């Protein structure tokens, strides 16, 4: 009690001995600084398409389907099976965007990439059945079913002028008319070593892609496409979201170690971070083929990170209706788009982002 009385007396003396209002203010600021909680925050919101309403990002609802397929050692069988599966899925789901798995035309593995790799056609309108069978099959699947097709991925061969061969893990995206809209080469190669579990080094054979891939679907809006291990790098997803994408699409072949640990978690993480849709399309699990076994569990996640549909291990189709109002609902309810602090940290989407291969 004595201490409280002394403090009050001291304050009265300070106030009464201050000759001007200015000196009182100076003393109070020096003696009682404002806590950081009350320091002024920046009120400026940098321009970004993420502030665009979700119903504008996704202009109309659209059904997306992921086709979970097994891959055999025979490329022609894989291509024929994909065509049949997509046709069936489109009839049963009315999907307008269809996604195939990573390496849908071949077994997955560094031992297989060179023998299954093929070049992209020099004339995209006239692919060769002998040199570009996967490209031709995907083009026909998109055209025959009148869908936007994210063609999983295929091993791509590039031969330089000096006859040097390079291999890429490449996704081809086609329009409903069969036009090639974009290609995405896997940016982050799958080089991991979990002792006693799995060791895999894609970089032994593959070269990385060097760009972020955003594709405009005129009737609907923009999607971003990346492949498998790319999902572990949130920068790609953040940039795509801030550039106005309504969905992130990842063909991917997680394995029986990393799949149970992180597959669904990463899909939900990218969705909740960016408040948009995420689709992950895996090969079906086939324990009789090869030494690398896919986890399966293709899934579609909504902007609030709820899993809308999830497959099991085997061949299966998962589909869902994507709706721009759900994007807006998430972003309005938890308004991250209005709360970012680019006075504290940088906007990664405004940095040096590469959208074309060098």
N, C-alpha and C positions, 0 to 999 in steps of 0.2 A: 504494500500500500504506500509506503514511504517513497519507493522508487517512482510510482505513478504520479504522486504529488510533485516530486522534483521535476519530472518531465514536463508536466503541464505548466509549472511555474516558469521553466526555461523557455517554453514556447511563447508564453505571454510576454516575457521580457524581450524576446526577439521581435515580436510583432510590435510592441509599444515603442521600442527604440528605433524602429525603421522609419526614417524621415519621409520616404516616398514609396509610392506603390511599386515603382521599379525595383527598389532594393528588396522589398518583400518578395517579389517574384524571383529575384536572383538568388536569395537565400533558400527559398523553397525548392528551387531546381537543384541547387547544389546539395542541399541536405537530403532531399527526398526524390531521387531520380526515378523516372518512370520505368517499371519493369518492361522487359523485352516483349511481353505479351501485348502491350499497348502501343508498340512502335508502329508507325504508319506502314501499311502494306501497299504494294503497287496495285493500282486499280486498273492499269492498262491491260487489255486482253489483246495479244498479238493476233493478226489475221490468220485464220486457219479454216480449212474446210470442215474441220471437226466441229466447228460451231454451227455448221449447216444442219437444219433439222433432219432427223433420221428418215423422214418420209421423202425428203429430197435426195438423200444419198441412195436410197433404194426406192425407185420411182413407183414400183408396183410389186405386190407380193409375187414370189417365185418359188417353185419347188426345186430343191437341190437333192440329188441322189448320189450316194457313194456306192460303187460296185466293188464288193470285196471278193476278189478272184484268186484262185491258186495259180501259180506259174509252173509249167512243166519244162522239161528240157528241150521241147520242140517248139520253135518260134511260131511256125505256121498254125499249130494247134492253139497256142496262146492267143494269136490274133483272131482266129475264127471264133474262139470261145468268148473273147471280149465283145465281138460284134453281136453275137447271139444274146449275151447277157445284157448289153445296153438296150437292145431292141425290146427285150422282155421287160426290163425295168421301166423304160419310158412308157410302155403300154399300161403297166400296172400302177405307176405313180404319177403319170403326166408331168414328169420332171422336164424342166427346160435347161437346167445346168446339171451336167453329169461329170463325175470324177472317177477316174480309174486309179489303181494302186501304183506305187513306186515299182519300177522294173516289172511291169505287168507282162512284158513280152519275153522275159528270160528269167532264169534263176538269178538270185541275188548273190553276188560274191565276186571278189577280185579275180578269181580264176575264170569267171564266166564273162566279164565285161568285154574283153577284146574279141572273143569269138562271136558274140551276139551284137556287137556294135555295128552301126550303119551310119553312113553320112546323110545329112539332110540334102534334099534335091537342090540343084543349082537353079532350077526353074520350079518354084513352088506350085505352079499350076499344072505341072506335068511330071509328077514323080514316077520313077522307074519301079516296076514290080520286083525287079531283081536287086536293084541297089538300095531302094528305099521302101521295103515292104511295110514297115511299121508306120511310117509317115502316111503311105497310101491307105492303109487300113483305117487309121484314125480319121483321115480326111473323109473317107467314105462313111464311117460310122456317124460322124457329125452331120454330114449332108443327108444321109438316108433317114436319120431320126429327127432332123431339124432341131438340133440342140447345140448349146454351147458345150464344148467338150474339153475338159482338162484331162489331157491324155496321160495321166499318171506320170511315169517317166520311162525313158529308154536309154540304153547305152549309145552315146553318139560318138562317131568317129570323125575327126578332122585331120586331113593330111595337108601339111604345109608345102610351100613351093620347093623346099629342100627335102621333101619326102619324109619329114618327121611326123610321126603319128601321135595325136593326142586324143584322149577319151574323156567324155563328160557324161554326167548323169543329168539328163535333159528332159524337161516337160514341154510338151507342145500343146498349145491352146488353139482350138478351132472354133469358127463361127458356124451357125446353122447352115450356111451355104457352102461350107467346106474350106473357107478362107483361113489361112494361118494368121492368127491375130498376134501371137507372141510366143517366144520361147523363154524358158527359165532354166539356166544351168545351175545345179546345186552349188550354192555359194560356200557353205561350210561343210568340209568333208568329214566323214565319220571315222575319226581316228581316236579310238579309246582303248584302254587297257584296265579292266577291272580284275585284279588278281583272283584266280580260281573260278572266274565266271566267264568272261569273254574278252577277247582281244581282236580288234578289227582295224585295218588301216586302209581306208579307201584311197589315200594319197599314194599308195604303192603303184596304182594304175591310173586313177582318175586325176584330172586337173579341175580346179575350182572355177565356177562362174564368177563374174565380176560385176554384177548389177542386181538391183532390186527390180522386181517385175510387177507392174500394175497394168491391168487389162480393162479396157472400157467395153462394157456390154451395153450398147446404146439403149435398149428398151428398159434396162434395169439400173445400171450404175457401174461402179468400179469394183473389181476384186483384185486381191493380191495373191500371187501363187509363189510358193516356196516348197522345198522338198525336205522331208524327214528331219535330219539333224539341224536344218535351218530354224526349226521351231524353238530350239534352245537359246536362240539369240534374239532377245525381245526388241532390239533396235529395228529390225526389219518390220516387225509388226507395228511398232509405234509410228514409224514413218508412214506406213501404208494407211494406218487409221487417220493420221493427221492430214493425209493427202486425199481423204474422202472415200476410202473403200468401205463397203458395207459387209464384206466377208474376207476372211483369210482362209486360203485353201492349201492344205498340205498333204499331197500323196506321201506316204511314209511307211517304212518297213521296220518298226521297232522289233526287238528280239525278245526272247523269253526271260532275259535279265532286266533290261531297261523298260520293257513294256509294262509289266505289273507295277514297277516303281513310279514311272513318270508319264506314260502315254496320256492318260486321261487328265492328270494333273496339269500337264503343259497345255493341253487344249483348253482347259478351263482357265488357266492363268492368262493365256493370250486373250481370251474372251473378256475376262473381268478387267484386265489392264486397259483394254481399248474399247470396251463396251460395243462390240460388234459380234457378228456370227463367225464361228470357226468350224471348219470341216476337216477331219483327218481320215484319209482313206488308206487302209492297209491291205496287203495281200492276205488271202485266207491262209490259215496255218495248215501245212502239209508236212507231217513228220517223215514221210517216205521220200521226199525230194530234197537232195542237197544236204549241206551241213549247217546252213543258216536257216533258222525257222522263224517265220514272222509271228508276231503276237496276235494279229487280228484286231478285233474290237474297234472297227471303224466307227466314228461317231460324229455327231453334229451338236454343237454347243451354242446356246443363245447369248445375247448381250449381257445377261445377268449371270452367266456361267452355269446355267442349268443344262444338263445333258438332255437333249430332246430325243435322240435315238442313239442306241449303241448296239453294234453287232456282237455276236459271239466269236468263236474261233474259225468256223467254217465259211464256206461260200454263202454270201448273203448280201442283200441290198438294204441300206438304211436311207431314209428320205425324210425331209421335213420342209415345211413351208417357211420361207424367210420373209419377214414383214418389217418394213421400215418403221412402223409405229412402235415396234418393240425396241428398236435402237433408240428412238426418241424418248420412250418411256424410261429406259435405263439411264440415259444421259440427263434427263430432266430431274429424275428422282435422286440421283447421286451425281451432281453437276461438276464432274472433274474438268470438263471443258472450260468452265468459267473460273476455276480455282488454281490453275497451274501458275507456278511462280518462276517465270523466266527471268526475273531479276535475281533469282537465287541460283538457278541452274540453267543450262542452255536447252534450247529447243532442238532436239536431235534432227528433226525433219528439215531444219533450215541450214544444216551443215553441208559438207561436201558429199552429196548423195549422187550415186551413179545410176542412171536409168538405161544406159546403153553399154554394150560390150566395147572395150577400148579397141 
